[in-house]
């Protein structure tokens, strides 16, 4: 039964292994050069005062590979669910070939369990290995960009792709059992997985652990740059800002993003006088007014130090959902075919 299950999945497995091998070869050829550039040039640019130009050059290295590799783990779990999970049962039910297996002293529960376990674990292994390769390849780039907690990067690094692959595969099998037609089950898997994945990354992921909160006086922009970040000593490079609100002395929200209004787009209007130039103490006077009125900025954020706890939480959630879907698949399979 196990050998037969592997033979049925040989095409999908060969395609996945080919993608994994190609990624491994590309990483092995280009990765050491990228890491060497970072260690010898980028990491030591401070004393030479040329970090801006150096990092720009570094981030443009292998730009085509970055564009190609970055989305790979975004689509891989969905493809595993659609091309491995959905046809696993739907194709058998659609063509009636499941009856042959059941006449060979194989129970339907064992038949489904073996197929589910082999293909599901293989999909999780492929996603995990590819994530390991890409996480290593992008490690120096992530050190420069400090964006590992942003939704577009967090889900394609570390261990979360393993959870996504498990969930997508179980979702595909469940769709196949319920719909019993291969193409509709594949389409449903792609649509549902993409919707859940996007919704989770926007509305759930930043709140898996309660974000930290810092409150500070709203700081006027200076002539040399934008306003200082509230609680600058607390929020560090790489932290993910979840929300940024401006409140008045009574605690009522009156703006966002360091300004007044829904998007902080309303500025402070003053009359400069006949010369058309603001007085020398303009910023100081406005800042004194802001302080007197008690206008403050409240920022909630996830510190970069929580990266791995968030990774584990999200992986366990999607793996748990996969287990629930697996149970639903077995229950529906047994109920409909008895």
Residue frames as qw, qx, qy, qz and C-alpha x, y, z in Angstrom:
[[0.000, 0.884, 0.467, 0.000, 0.00, 0.00, 0.00],
 [0.303, -0.798, 0.106, 0.510, 2.82, 2.39, 0.87],
 [0.398, -0.164, 0.602, 0.672, 4.68, 1.61, -2.35],
 [0.226, 0.588, 0.689, 0.358, 1.51, 2.08, -4.37],
 [0.107, -0.927, -0.284, 0.220, 0.84, 5.45, -2.69],
 [0.345, -0.611, 0.330, 0.632, 4.35, 6.62, -3.58],
 [0.366, 0.148, 0.707, 0.587, 3.91, 5.52, -7.19],
 [0.122, 0.795, 0.578, 0.135, 0.70, 7.54, -7.45],
 [0.162, -0.957, -0.068, 0.230, 2.45, 10.65, -6.16],
 [0.729, -0.138, 0.271, 0.614, 5.66, 10.28, -8.16],
 [0.368, 0.632, 0.306, 0.609, 4.89, 13.09, -10.64],
 [0.252, -0.927, -0.088, -0.262, 4.13, 15.70, -7.98],
 [0.738, -0.597, 0.142, 0.283, 7.07, 14.53, -5.87],
 [0.705, 0.147, 0.275, 0.636, 9.48, 14.71, -8.80],
 [0.173, 0.790, 0.209, 0.550, 8.36, 18.26, -9.64],
 [0.466, -0.878, 0.005, -0.108, 8.75, 19.38, -6.01],
 [0.800, -0.371, 0.215, 0.420, 12.19, 17.77, -5.69],
 [0.579, 0.438, 0.256, 0.638, 13.29, 19.47, -8.93],
 [0.073, -0.898, -0.090, -0.424, 12.26, 22.88, -7.57],
 [0.674, -0.725, 0.115, 0.079, 14.03, 22.14, -4.30],
 [0.811, -0.063, 0.244, 0.528, 17.20, 21.02, -6.10],
 [0.388, 0.664, 0.197, 0.608, 17.23, 24.11, -8.32],
 [0.301, -0.912, 0.000, -0.279, 16.85, 26.38, -5.30],
 [0.799, -0.521, 0.170, 0.248, 19.64, 24.53, -3.47],
 [0.724, 0.219, 0.230, 0.612, 22.02, 24.87, -6.43],
 [0.151, 0.806, 0.135, 0.556, 21.29, 28.58, -6.86],
 [0.516, -0.845, 0.053, -0.129, 21.75, 29.17, -3.14],
 [0.854, -0.307, 0.186, 0.376, 25.00, 27.20, -3.04],
 [0.609, 0.397, 0.208, 0.655, 26.46, 29.18, -5.95],
 [0.078, 0.711, 0.104, 0.691, 25.37, 32.69, -4.99],
 [0.607, -0.753, -0.238, -0.094, 24.84, 32.55, -1.22],
 [0.746, -0.346, -0.069, 0.565, 28.50, 32.46, -0.09],
 [0.367, 0.330, 0.159, 0.855, 29.29, 35.49, -2.27],
 [0.277, -0.749, -0.275, -0.536, 26.37, 37.40, -0.79],
 [0.723, -0.657, -0.175, 0.127, 27.44, 36.57, 2.76],
 [0.686, -0.075, 0.019, 0.724, 31.06, 37.47, 1.99],
 [0.134, 0.563, 0.205, 0.789, 29.97, 40.87, 0.60],
 [0.487, -0.779, -0.229, -0.322, 27.97, 41.51, 3.76],
 [0.798, -0.503, -0.114, 0.311, 30.68, 40.42, 6.19],
 [0.646, -0.063, 0.109, 0.753, 33.55, 42.26, 4.51],
 [0.149, 0.329, 0.245, 0.900, 31.87, 45.42, 3.21],
 [0.378, -0.643, -0.372, -0.552, 28.41, 46.10, 4.65],
 [0.716, -0.589, -0.350, 0.137, 29.09, 45.09, 8.24],
 [0.610, -0.334, -0.055, 0.716, 32.22, 47.28, 8.33],
 [0.292, 0.637, 0.330, 0.632, 30.91, 50.37, 6.50],
 [0.354, -0.878, -0.307, 0.101, 30.45, 52.47, 9.66],
 [0.518, -0.574, 0.122, 0.623, 34.01, 53.76, 10.05],
 [0.368, 0.071, 0.500, 0.781, 34.10, 54.73, 6.37],
 [0.237, 0.503, 0.283, -0.782, 30.81, 56.71, 6.50],
 [0.302, 0.245, -0.582, -0.714, 29.59, 55.16, 3.25],
 [0.319, 0.134, 0.903, -0.254, 26.86, 52.83, 4.54],
 [0.551, 0.542, 0.250, -0.584, 24.12, 54.35, 2.37],
 [0.505, 0.592, -0.480, -0.405, 25.89, 53.66, -0.92],
 [0.026, 0.304, -0.952, 0.026, 27.22, 50.30, 0.24],
 [0.419, 0.214, 0.790, -0.393, 23.83, 48.99, 1.36],
 [0.598, 0.578, 0.016, -0.555, 22.22, 50.19, -1.88],
 [0.383, 0.520, -0.719, -0.258, 24.80, 48.26, -3.87],
 [0.132, -0.143, 0.956, -0.219, 24.42, 45.23, -1.63],
 [0.524, 0.338, 0.596, -0.506, 20.61, 45.13, -1.87],
 [0.610, 0.600, -0.188, -0.483, 20.81, 45.34, -5.65],
 [0.008, -0.411, 0.900, 0.148, 23.02, 42.23, -5.77],
 [0.013, -0.135, -0.982, -0.130, 21.30, 39.26, -7.38],
 [0.383, 0.154, 0.212, -0.886, 18.15, 41.35, -7.71],
 [0.625, 0.101, -0.536, -0.558, 16.60, 38.96, -10.21],
 [0.447, -0.047, -0.877, 0.170, 17.12, 36.04, -7.83],
 [0.078, 0.129, 0.585, -0.797, 15.51, 38.02, -5.02],
 [0.530, 0.158, -0.093, -0.828, 12.47, 38.69, -7.20],
 [0.655, 0.085, -0.678, -0.323, 12.23, 35.01, -8.18],
 [0.416, -0.014, -0.846, 0.333, 12.98, 33.36, -4.83],
 [0.170, -0.061, 0.456, -0.872, 10.97, 35.63, -2.53],
 [0.670, 0.005, -0.011, -0.742, 7.50, 34.63, -3.81],
 [0.481, 0.157, -0.849, -0.153, 8.36, 30.92, -4.05],
 [0.170, -0.141, -0.877, 0.426, 7.35, 30.08, -0.51],
 [0.387, 0.172, 0.225, -0.877, 4.26, 32.28, -0.80],
 [0.708, 0.223, -0.298, -0.600, 2.80, 30.05, -3.52],
 [0.299, 0.251, -0.921, 0.007, 4.33, 26.67, -2.62],
 [0.237, 0.098, 0.830, -0.495, 1.89, 25.76, 0.21],
 [0.602, 0.400, 0.149, -0.675, -1.09, 26.68, -1.99],
 [0.560, 0.426, -0.614, -0.357, 0.29, 24.50, -4.80],
 [0.071, 0.148, -0.961, 0.222, 0.82, 21.62, -2.37],
 [0.416, 0.243, 0.624, -0.615, -2.79, 21.91, -1.28],
 [0.625, 0.493, -0.055, -0.603, -4.16, 22.17, -4.82],
 [0.616, 0.478, -0.575, -0.247, -1.98, 19.63, -6.64],
 [0.234, 0.199, -0.919, 0.246, -1.21, 17.17, -3.82],
 [0.231, 0.096, 0.726, -0.641, -4.11, 17.45, -1.41],
 [0.589, 0.296, 0.089, -0.746, -7.18, 18.05, -3.58],
 [0.682, 0.293, -0.544, -0.391, -6.64, 15.17, -6.07],
 [0.052, -0.330, 0.907, -0.258, -5.59, 12.71, -3.34],
 [0.348, 0.244, 0.842, -0.332, -9.15, 11.48, -2.72],
 [0.500, 0.567, 0.123, -0.643, -11.19, 13.41, -5.29],
 [0.362, 0.478, -0.668, -0.440, -9.43, 11.75, -8.22],
 [0.007, -0.050, 0.996, -0.075, -10.03, 8.28, -6.76],
 [0.352, 0.418, 0.666, -0.508, -13.68, 8.98, -6.05],
 [0.433, 0.594, -0.133, -0.665, -14.19, 10.61, -9.44],
 [0.431, 0.418, -0.717, -0.355, -12.76, 7.67, -11.41],
 [0.914, -0.193, -0.021, -0.355, -13.84, 4.88, -9.06],
 [0.628, 0.417, -0.625, 0.206, -10.33, 3.43, -8.71],
 [0.306, -0.485, 0.599, -0.559, -10.64, 3.37, -4.93],
 [0.914, -0.071, 0.096, -0.387, -12.68, 0.17, -5.24],
 [0.796, 0.376, -0.454, 0.136, -9.65, -1.71, -6.56],
 [0.137, 0.482, -0.652, 0.569, -7.65, -0.90, -3.44],
 [0.584, -0.282, 0.417, -0.637, -10.47, -1.97, -1.15],
 [0.958, 0.095, -0.113, -0.247, -10.66, -5.39, -2.78],
 [0.643, 0.427, -0.550, 0.319, -7.02, -6.04, -1.88],
 [0.687, -0.443, -0.501, 0.284, -7.64, -6.53, 1.87],
 [0.272, 0.096, -0.201, 0.936, -7.05, -2.84, 2.54],
 [0.067, -0.712, -0.635, 0.292, -9.58, -1.06, 4.73],
 [0.230, 0.825, 0.263, 0.445, -10.78, 2.35, 3.65],
 [0.403, -0.912, 0.049, 0.047, -9.42, 3.94, 6.83],
 [0.696, -0.381, 0.373, 0.481, -5.96, 2.50, 6.25],
 [0.555, 0.493, 0.428, 0.515, -6.14, 3.42, 2.56],
 [0.038, 0.934, 0.142, 0.326, -6.85, 7.06, 3.38],
 [0.572, -0.792, 0.138, 0.161, -4.46, 7.19, 6.35],
 [0.745, -0.131, 0.361, 0.546, -1.47, 5.93, 4.35],
 [0.417, 0.611, 0.344, 0.579, -2.11, 8.26, 1.41],
 [0.197, -0.952, -0.123, -0.200, -2.75, 11.21, 3.76],
 [0.651, -0.686, 0.179, 0.272, 0.35, 10.63, 5.91],
 [0.721, 0.015, 0.360, 0.592, 2.83, 10.01, 3.09],
 [0.327, 0.651, 0.319, 0.606, 1.80, 12.89, 0.87],
 [0.291, -0.932, -0.140, -0.163, 1.22, 15.28, 3.79],
 [0.675, -0.613, 0.190, 0.364, 4.59, 14.64, 5.44],
 [0.644, 0.191, 0.359, 0.648, 6.34, 14.88, 2.06],
 [0.136, 0.823, 0.276, 0.477, 4.74, 18.26, 1.41],
 [0.464, -0.885, 0.014, 0.018, 5.73, 19.53, 4.86],
 [0.755, -0.322, 0.272, 0.502, 9.31, 18.29, 4.33],
 [0.505, 0.475, 0.336, 0.638, 9.59, 20.03, 0.95],
 [0.089, -0.915, -0.166, -0.357, 8.28, 23.30, 2.39],
 [0.636, -0.748, 0.086, 0.168, 10.58, 23.05, 5.42],
 [0.741, -0.100, 0.300, 0.592, 13.71, 22.35, 3.38],
 [0.354, 0.632, 0.302, 0.620, 12.97, 25.13, 0.91],
 [0.294, -0.931, -0.099, -0.194, 12.35, 27.55, 3.77],
 [0.738, -0.534, 0.160, 0.380, 15.67, 26.52, 5.34],
 [0.631, 0.215, 0.322, 0.673, 17.50, 27.24, 2.08],
 [0.138, 0.753, 0.273, 0.583, 15.82, 30.60, 1.47],
 [0.493, -0.865, -0.094, 0.006, 16.08, 31.74, 5.10],
 [0.713, -0.366, 0.211, 0.560, 19.84, 31.16, 4.95],
 [0.489, 0.382, 0.364, 0.695, 20.17, 32.86, 1.54],
 [0.051, -0.809, -0.255, -0.527, 18.22, 35.94, 2.63],
 [0.633, -0.586, -0.352, 0.363, 19.80, 36.15, 6.09],
 [0.430, -0.185, 0.015, 0.884, 22.26, 38.93, 5.25],
 [0.048, -0.424, -0.416, -0.803, 19.62, 40.85, 3.26],
 [0.496, -0.696, -0.492, -0.164, 17.25, 40.61, 6.21],
 [0.586, -0.422, -0.254, 0.643, 20.00, 41.94, 8.46],
 [0.211, 0.043, 0.170, 0.962, 20.16, 45.08, 6.34],
 [0.262, -0.420, -0.469, -0.732, 16.46, 45.59, 5.70],
 [0.042, 0.019, 0.718, -0.695, 15.38, 44.65, 9.25],
 [0.568, 0.011, -0.138, -0.811, 11.93, 43.61, 8.02],
 [0.202, 0.053, -0.978, -0.011, 11.65, 40.04, 9.26],
 [0.163, 0.331, 0.762, -0.531, 8.41, 40.81, 11.14],
 [0.404, 0.318, -0.146, -0.845, 6.60, 42.39, 8.20],
 [0.808, 0.193, 0.423, -0.363, 3.79, 40.20, 6.78],
 [0.733, 0.613, -0.230, -0.185, 5.42, 39.79, 3.37],
 [0.332, 0.577, -0.721, 0.194, 8.63, 38.40, 4.87],
 [0.468, -0.353, 0.658, -0.473, 7.56, 36.71, 8.13],
 [0.871, 0.130, 0.314, -0.354, 5.57, 34.00, 6.35],
 [0.838, 0.504, -0.206, 0.038, 8.38, 32.98, 3.99],
 [0.209, 0.602, -0.667, 0.385, 11.10, 32.51, 6.59],
 [0.333, -0.337, 0.717, -0.511, 11.74, 30.14, 9.45],
 [0.129, 0.066, 0.987, -0.072, 9.28, 27.34, 10.24],
 [0.474, 0.371, 0.333, -0.725, 5.93, 28.92, 9.33],
 [0.511, 0.343, -0.538, -0.576, 5.92, 27.48, 5.76],
 [0.144, 0.031, -0.987, 0.066, 5.77, 24.00, 7.33],
 [0.239, 0.360, 0.687, -0.584, 2.52, 24.91, 9.08],
 [0.463, 0.478, -0.113, -0.738, 1.12, 26.51, 5.93],
 [0.357, 0.268, -0.814, -0.371, 1.95, 23.39, 3.89],
 [0.002, 0.142, 0.955, -0.262, 0.27, 21.10, 6.42],
 [0.330, 0.462, 0.452, -0.688, -2.84, 23.27, 6.49],
 [0.440, 0.467, -0.356, -0.679, -3.03, 23.67, 2.70],
 [0.241, 0.148, -0.936, -0.208, -2.63, 19.93, 2.15],
 [0.085, 0.289, 0.875, -0.380, -5.32, 19.04, 4.70],
 [0.370, 0.502, 0.178, -0.761, -7.57, 21.70, 3.23],
 [0.385, 0.360, -0.625, -0.576, -7.11, 20.21, -0.25],
 [0.138, -0.048, -0.989, 0.005, -7.94, 16.69, 0.97],
 [0.198, 0.412, 0.663, -0.593, -11.02, 17.98, 2.78],
 [0.412, 0.485, -0.134, -0.760, -12.17, 19.84, -0.33],
 [0.314, 0.229, -0.834, -0.392, -11.69, 16.65, -2.37],
 [0.016, -0.201, -0.949, 0.241, -13.72, 14.55, 0.07],
 [0.257, 0.508, 0.473, -0.672, -16.55, 17.11, 0.18],
 [0.418, 0.572, -0.207, -0.675, -16.67, 18.09, -3.51],
 [0.762, 0.048, 0.643, 0.048, -15.57, 14.73, -4.99],
 [0.663, 0.710, 0.157, 0.179, -14.43, 16.38, -8.23],
 [0.734, -0.139, 0.006, 0.665, -10.76, 17.08, -8.82],
 [0.295, 0.421, 0.167, 0.841, -10.77, 20.42, -10.69],
 [0.345, -0.773, -0.211, -0.489, -13.44, 22.10, -8.50],
 [0.775, -0.574, -0.153, 0.214, -11.65, 20.84, -5.38],
 [0.641, 0.036, 0.028, 0.767, -8.33, 22.29, -6.60],
 [0.061, 0.592, 0.191, 0.781, -9.94, 25.66, -7.35],
 [0.563, -0.751, -0.232, -0.256, -11.68, 25.75, -3.98],
 [0.799, -0.361, -0.133, 0.462, -8.42, 24.93, -2.20],
 [0.462, 0.243, 0.065, 0.851, -6.54, 27.77, -3.90],
 [0.167, -0.668, -0.216, -0.692, -9.28, 30.33, -3.19],
 [0.684, -0.686, -0.215, -0.122, -9.91, 29.34, 0.44],
 [0.781, -0.249, -0.115, 0.560, -6.23, 28.98, 1.37],
 [0.350, 0.362, 0.073, 0.861, -5.29, 32.32, -0.20],
 [0.320, -0.718, -0.216, -0.579, -8.15, 34.08, 1.58],
 [0.772, -0.607, -0.177, 0.073, -7.33, 32.59, 4.97],
 [0.734, -0.035, -0.055, 0.676, -3.63, 33.22, 4.54],
 [0.179, 0.495, 0.086, 0.846, -4.10, 36.90, 3.67],
 [0.491, -0.721, -0.207, -0.443, -6.70, 37.51, 6.39],
 [0.829, -0.454, -0.193, 0.262, -4.50, 35.85, 9.01],
 [0.620, 0.105, -0.050, 0.776, -1.39, 37.84, 8.09],
 [0.007, 0.535, 0.100, 0.839, -3.26, 41.16, 8.30],
 [0.526, -0.582, -0.080, -0.615, -5.69, 40.71, 11.20],
 [0.901, -0.418, -0.103, -0.048, -4.28, 37.93, 13.38],
 [0.812, 0.212, -0.239, 0.489, -0.52, 37.65, 12.92],
 [0.182, 0.565, -0.292, 0.750, 0.43, 41.01, 14.54],
 [0.527, -0.508, 0.228, -0.642, -1.66, 40.11, 17.61],
 [0.816, -0.029, -0.578, 0.018, -0.58, 36.50, 18.24],
 [0.523, -0.304, -0.480, 0.635, 1.22, 37.91, 21.26],
 [0.077, -0.927, -0.345, 0.124, -0.26, 41.06, 22.81],
 [0.511, 0.592, -0.046, 0.622, 1.70, 43.99, 21.28],
 [0.441, -0.366, -0.334, 0.748, 3.69, 46.29, 23.54],
 [0.057, 0.891, 0.368, 0.260, 2.51, 49.88, 23.93],
 [0.476, -0.212, -0.151, 0.840, 4.50, 53.08, 24.36],
 [0.043, 0.913, 0.390, 0.110, 3.14, 56.61, 24.87],
 [0.487, -0.238, -0.007, 0.840, 5.11, 59.83, 24.40],
 [0.153, 0.742, 0.147, -0.636, 4.54, 63.50, 23.63],
 [0.676, 0.644, 0.304, 0.188, 3.97, 64.27, 19.96],
 [0.469, -0.493, 0.235, 0.694, 7.24, 65.70, 18.61],
 [0.433, 0.837, 0.021, -0.335, 7.26, 68.37, 15.90],
 [0.845, 0.345, 0.120, 0.391, 9.38, 67.68, 12.80],
 [0.392, -0.680, 0.159, 0.599, 12.71, 69.48, 12.75],
 [0.376, 0.794, -0.246, -0.410, 14.29, 71.31, 9.84],
 [0.038, 0.531, -0.822, -0.203, 16.57, 68.32, 9.32],
 [0.231, -0.003, -0.958, -0.172, 14.00, 65.55, 9.22],
 [0.547, -0.460, -0.527, -0.461, 10.77, 64.04, 10.42],
 [0.563, -0.639, 0.225, -0.474, 9.51, 63.83, 13.94],
 [0.009, 0.390, -0.893, 0.225, 11.27, 61.56, 16.35],
 [0.587, -0.207, -0.743, -0.247, 9.68, 58.17, 16.94],
 [0.588, -0.616, 0.133, -0.507, 7.70, 58.10, 20.18],
 [0.835, -0.435, 0.330, -0.066, 9.49, 56.16, 22.87],
 [0.591, 0.670, -0.448, -0.035, 12.57, 55.93, 20.67],
 [0.133, -0.530, 0.799, -0.252, 14.41, 54.18, 23.48],
 [0.686, 0.013, 0.645, -0.337, 11.78, 51.41, 23.48],
 [0.815, 0.526, 0.206, -0.127, 11.16, 50.92, 19.74],
 [0.396, -0.543, 0.585, 0.454, 14.23, 49.63, 17.96],
 [0.397, 0.467, -0.566, -0.551, 15.16, 48.92, 14.36],
 [0.256, 0.062, -0.950, -0.166, 13.40, 45.80, 13.16],
 [0.211, 0.293, 0.750, -0.553, 10.41, 46.12, 15.47],
 [0.000, 0.412, 0.730, 0.545, 7.01, 45.97, 13.78],
 [0.200, 0.102, 0.278, -0.934, 4.78, 49.00, 14.41],
 [0.097, 0.406, 0.907, 0.048, 1.21, 47.65, 14.60],
 [0.015, 0.849, 0.471, 0.236, -0.61, 50.95, 15.09],
 [0.364, -0.043, -0.143, 0.919, 0.26, 54.61, 15.60],
 [0.120, -0.790, -0.554, -0.232, -2.35, 56.99, 17.01],
 [0.152, 0.272, -0.226, 0.923, -2.39, 60.61, 18.17],
 [0.362, -0.645, -0.672, 0.037, -4.52, 61.35, 21.25],
 [0.063, -0.731, 0.063, -0.676, -5.47, 64.52, 23.11],
 [0.062, -0.386, 0.654, -0.647, -5.25, 65.17, 26.84],
 [0.723, -0.112, 0.291, -0.617, -8.56, 63.39, 27.39],
 [0.463, -0.165, 0.867, 0.077, -7.30, 60.25, 25.66],
 [0.687, 0.579, 0.332, -0.287, -9.47, 60.69, 22.57],
 [0.619, 0.028, 0.533, 0.576, -7.93, 59.62, 19.26],
 [0.244, 0.845, 0.102, -0.465, -7.50, 62.67, 17.03],
 [0.443, 0.752, -0.415, -0.257, -5.04, 61.43, 14.39],
 [0.963, -0.046, 0.226, 0.138, -2.66, 58.80, 13.13],
 [0.787, 0.344, 0.082, 0.506, 0.88, 58.42, 11.82],
 [0.493, -0.228, -0.130, 0.829, 2.28, 61.30, 13.83],
 [0.030, -0.116, -0.188, -0.975, -0.28, 63.93, 12.75],
 [0.411, 0.272, 0.480, -0.726, -3.88, 65.10, 13.04],
 [0.664, 0.349, -0.239, -0.617, -6.62, 63.41, 10.99],
 [0.972, 0.020, 0.140, -0.186, -7.26, 59.81, 9.85],
 [0.891, 0.266, -0.036, 0.367, -3.90, 59.53, 8.10],
 [0.534, -0.565, -0.010, 0.628, -2.07, 62.34, 9.85],
 [0.480, 0.430, 0.389, 0.658, -2.42, 64.50, 6.74],
 [0.087, -0.927, -0.234, -0.281, -3.66, 67.70, 8.47],
 [0.573, 0.153, -0.317, 0.740, -0.77, 69.91, 9.54],
 [0.280, -0.699, -0.384, 0.535, -0.52, 72.90, 11.84],
 [0.336, 0.706, 0.301, 0.546, -1.34, 76.20, 10.12],
 [0.382, -0.654, -0.195, 0.623, 0.37, 79.44, 11.27],
 [0.342, 0.924, 0.099, 0.140, 0.83, 82.96, 9.89],
 [0.784, -0.022, -0.057, 0.618, 4.48, 83.73, 9.29],
 [0.204, -0.765, -0.065, 0.607, 4.30, 87.51, 9.03],
 [0.399, 0.847, -0.080, -0.342, 5.38, 89.94, 6.33],
 [0.047, -0.637, 0.716, 0.281, 8.65, 88.21, 5.49],
 [0.854, 0.212, -0.304, -0.364, 6.96, 84.92, 4.67],
 [0.527, 0.290, -0.754, 0.265, 9.50, 83.06, 6.80],
 [0.715, -0.578, -0.390, -0.044, 8.74, 81.32, 10.10],
 [0.252, -0.873, 0.339, -0.243, 10.37, 82.81, 13.18],
 [0.312, 0.504, -0.784, 0.184, 13.55, 81.21, 14.44],
 [0.205, -0.130, 0.842, -0.482, 11.77, 79.68, 17.43],
 [0.644, 0.024, -0.299, -0.704, 8.79, 78.45, 15.37],
 [0.686, -0.018, -0.724, -0.076, 9.24, 74.72, 16.05],
 [0.256, -0.005, -0.723, 0.642, 9.98, 75.28, 19.70],
 [0.352, -0.002, 0.223, -0.909, 6.86, 77.43, 20.11],
 [0.734, -0.003, -0.411, -0.541, 4.63, 74.87, 18.39],
 [0.585, 0.016, -0.785, 0.205, 6.18, 72.07, 20.45],
 [0.010, 0.019, -0.592, 0.806, 5.48, 74.03, 23.63],
 [0.573, 0.002, -0.035, -0.819, 1.85, 74.43, 22.53],
 [0.737, 0.022, -0.630, -0.243, 1.55, 70.68, 21.82],
 [0.400, 0.019, -0.778, 0.484, 3.00, 69.86, 25.22],
 [0.207, -0.022, 0.394, -0.895, 0.66, 72.31, 26.97],
 [0.694, 0.029, -0.189, -0.694, -2.38, 70.78, 25.24],
 [0.613, -0.247, 0.718, -0.220, -1.26, 67.29, 26.23],
 [0.816, 0.449, -0.188, -0.311, -1.21, 65.91, 22.69],
 [0.469, -0.470, 0.745, 0.063, 0.51, 62.54, 22.71],
 [0.643, 0.365, -0.560, -0.375, 1.29, 59.69, 20.35],
 [0.744, -0.251, 0.569, -0.244, 0.55, 56.06, 21.23],
 [0.508, 0.471, -0.664, -0.281, 2.39, 53.31, 19.36],
 [0.872, -0.196, 0.410, -0.179, 1.75, 49.59, 19.68],
 [0.442, 0.652, -0.598, -0.151, 4.46, 47.32, 18.34],
 [0.990, -0.135, 0.022, 0.042, 5.94, 43.85, 18.26],
 [0.218, -0.802, 0.526, 0.182, 9.64, 43.76, 19.21],
 [0.619, 0.500, -0.583, -0.165, 11.99, 41.82, 16.98],
 [0.105, -0.370, 0.865, -0.323, 12.96, 39.73, 20.02],
 [0.673, 0.115, 0.549, -0.482, 9.58, 37.97, 19.69],
 [0.469, 0.438, -0.564, -0.520, 10.36, 36.66, 16.21],
 [0.275, 0.133, -0.951, -0.048, 10.74, 33.00, 17.17],
 [0.236, 0.243, 0.773, -0.537, 7.85, 32.88, 19.67],
 [0.538, 0.474, 0.047, -0.696, 5.62, 34.34, 16.93],
 [0.406, 0.365, -0.752, -0.369, 6.99, 31.82, 14.43],
 [0.058, -0.014, -0.979, 0.195, 6.18, 28.91, 16.75],
 [0.366, 0.345, 0.541, -0.674, 2.71, 30.26, 17.58],
 [0.560, 0.471, -0.197, -0.652, 1.72, 30.67, 13.94],
 [0.341, 0.288, -0.869, -0.212, 3.16, 27.29, 12.93],
 [0.069, 0.105, 0.925, -0.358, 1.31, 25.52, 15.74],
 [0.470, 0.393, 0.309, -0.728, -1.95, 27.26, 14.86],
 [0.594, 0.438, -0.408, -0.537, -1.84, 26.18, 11.21],
 [0.251, 0.192, -0.949, 0.008, -0.66, 22.68, 12.14],
 [0.252, 0.189, 0.769, -0.556, -3.54, 22.43, 14.59],
 [0.579, 0.438, 0.037, -0.687, -5.98, 23.53, 11.89],
 [0.451, 0.366, -0.745, -0.329, -4.50, 20.84, 9.62],
 [0.019, 0.018, -0.965, 0.262, -5.16, 18.19, 12.28],
 [0.434, 0.349, 0.489, -0.671, -8.77, 19.39, 12.64],
 [0.586, 0.476, -0.291, -0.588, -9.26, 19.23, 8.86],
 [0.270, 0.266, -0.920, -0.104, -7.71, 15.77, 8.76],
 [0.198, 0.156, 0.861, -0.441, -10.21, 14.57, 11.34],
 [0.529, 0.467, 0.191, -0.682, -13.04, 16.16, 9.35],
 [0.447, 0.438, -0.636, -0.452, -11.81, 14.43, 6.18],
 [0.110, 0.086, -0.987, 0.082, -11.79, 11.00, 7.81],
 [0.318, 0.308, 0.684, -0.580, -15.24, 11.53, 9.34],
 [0.542, 0.522, -0.047, -0.657, -16.78, 12.75, 6.09],
 [0.338, 0.384, -0.799, -0.317, -15.04, 10.01, 4.08],
 [0.020, 0.045, 0.976, -0.211, -16.38, 7.29, 6.35],
 [0.382, 0.404, 0.521, -0.648, -19.88, 8.78, 6.54],
 [0.517, 0.534, -0.198, -0.639, -20.30, 9.23, 2.79],
 [0.492, 0.376, -0.736, -0.273, -18.94, 5.87, 1.74],
 [0.112, -0.041, 0.942, -0.315, -20.61, 3.59, 4.27]]
